[in-house]
């Protein structure tokens, strides 16, 4: 399991060979179950199937991630505002120096 504490679920998706539209065949709790279903399916030349793995998340984990993201965004915006103010201040200092040199 690549994400400890989060269950993995697998899907089999059939891809239509004419228009490329996907159709989910099923949702499974293990690759073993996926393998058995693939063995049961009637496949012909040109058929395309996609097996994907998904991790189930819960509201508490998503809320924690959202809070962390909002904090990081707020820090980023504050840093960017400070940088903009510093650039503006530097531009004003340079403008004042150029005026003093011209005078």
N, C-alpha and C positions, 0 to 999 in steps of 0.2 A: 504494500500500500504506500503510495507516494505522499499522501497527506494523512499522517497519524490522527486517529480519532474521528475521521470522517469516512463514512461508508462510501464505497465505489459502486456505481451502477453502470452497466454497459448497454449500448443500444446497437441494433443492427438496422441500417438504413439501406433501402434499395434505391438505386439511381436509375431512373427511366432512361433507356438508351436512345429514345427519340427526342425528348425535349429536356432531359437532364433534371427533371423534377424529382425531389426526394420523397420517399415514403418510409416512415418508421415501421419496421416489421415487429419490433418488440423491445422491451426493456428487461434486462437480466441482472441478477445479483453476482454473477461470476463469469469468467471466461469459459469455464467448463460448460455452463448452461448455453453460452453463445455457440460454442463448438457443437453441442448436440443439436441446436436449432439449425445451424448451417448444414449439418448432415441431413436433416429432415427435409430441407428445402429442395425443390426441383429447380435446377439451374440449367440454362442453355448458354451456348457460345455468345459472348458479348454482354452477358449480365454483369452488373457491377454492384457490389455491396460495400458498405462502409461500416466498420465497427469503431465505436467511440466510447471513451470512458468519461464519466462525469462523477463529481463529488457532491454529495448532498450537504448543504450548509443549513445552519439554523439562524433564527432571528438574533440571538444573542451574539453570535460570531459576526454577523453582518453589521449589527449596531456598533460593536467594538471597532470594526474596520472603518465604518463611516466616521466615527468620532476621531479616530487617528488621522484619517484623510482630511477632515475639516481643520484639525489642529495644524497639520502640515501646510495646508493651503493658506491659513491665516499667517503662519510664520513666513511663508514665501511672499505673500502680499506685503507684509511689513518690511521685509528685507528689500523688496523692489521699490517700495515707497522711499525708504532711506537712501537707496542708490540714486533714485531720481532727484531727491533733494540735494544729495552731495554733488551730483553732476550740475544741477542748476546753480548751486553755490559756487562751484569751481568756475563755471562760465561767467558768473558775476564778478568774481575776483579777477579773472583774466581781462574782462571788459574794463574794469577799474584800472588795472595796470596799464592797459593800452591807452586809456585816457590820460593817465599820469605821464606816460612817456611822450605822448603827443603834445602835451602842454608845456 
